[in-house]
Amino acid sequence: MTEHSGDPVVGAAVRSARERHGLGLRALAAAIGVSPATLSHLENGKVAVSTVRLRALAAALGVPVGELLVAPVPVYPADNPAEPADWRVFRPLDIREPLASAIAEFVRTGYHAATLRGIAAAAGMSAAAIYDRHPNKQSLLVAALDLTMDEIDGRMAAAAAEAEPGAARMGLLVEALALYHLHRRDLAFLGASEMRSLIPPHRARITARRDAVQHRLDAQIDMGVAAGELRPVWPTRVAGRAISTMCTSLPQWFSHNGPADAGTVARAYAGYAVVMLGGET
């Protein structure tokens, strides 16, 4: 009997198919006649998978056996934040459970009031299934904030690539940062409101990622000044922080039902930033 012993590719493919079909760990384990612990070990690439069991998994999941022998196509998030096809286009993120429900619960109730039991109920999963993927509630918050930073980094990098250093590039960077906070309002809101809920090691790491965004803006201001296209009246670091703050505050007031759409607001903010820095739009 052929076995795929402790194969992390098979394990990842099984987990991906299970989550895509909305099956909890216990439900799939019962369907193939193993314990949840055994299935958990299988998904983590720690136990052998016989051909018979592989076929049982494929039948229970409703997928071809071959799909469980190749690495799953990433669905978290659907758009690759490192290389967005168009940094101005925002499609819905395909976020796996339980993270999607955790984000919604953190926004609705606040991090401290949210419970893993409530998140599990919203996700249609058991608490045990959540623990298998996320050891605690803090892990879910960290995942949400990393998702935010990954996408911001990718979109700002793509925007910067469209212009040489100077006023034009500065405007594009601000437009990209503003657009993120206009379109990903739930994630942006968590980034603004729940940094305080991170334990020190996570807070230090996420803070460093946020600081890197500010440093990117500051560096572009410096290059614009060196190129003679930006002539700020105020200290450049003060202006840089004012610009980033006005972008991060957008989720507090913007409404897609308001008089101006997201693109118009983002372009306006880009113009405000360049003028604030003594440049021309």
CORDA-V915121 format. One record per helix or strand. SS is the DSSP state (H for helix, E for strand). FROM is the first residue (numbers start at 1). TO is the last residue. If there is no record, write none. Layout:
[[SS | FROM | TO] [SS | FROM | TO]]
//
This chain:
[[E | 3 | 4] [H | 8 | 20] [H | 25 | 32] [H | 36 | 43] [E | 49 | 50] [H | 51 | 61] [H | 65 | 69] [H | 81 | 83] [H | 99 | 109] [H | 116 | 123] [H | 127 | 133] [H | 137 | 160] [H | 167 | 183] [H | 185 | 193] [H | 195 | 197] [H | 200 | 226] [H | 236 | 248] [H | 250 | 252] [H | 262 | 276]]
//
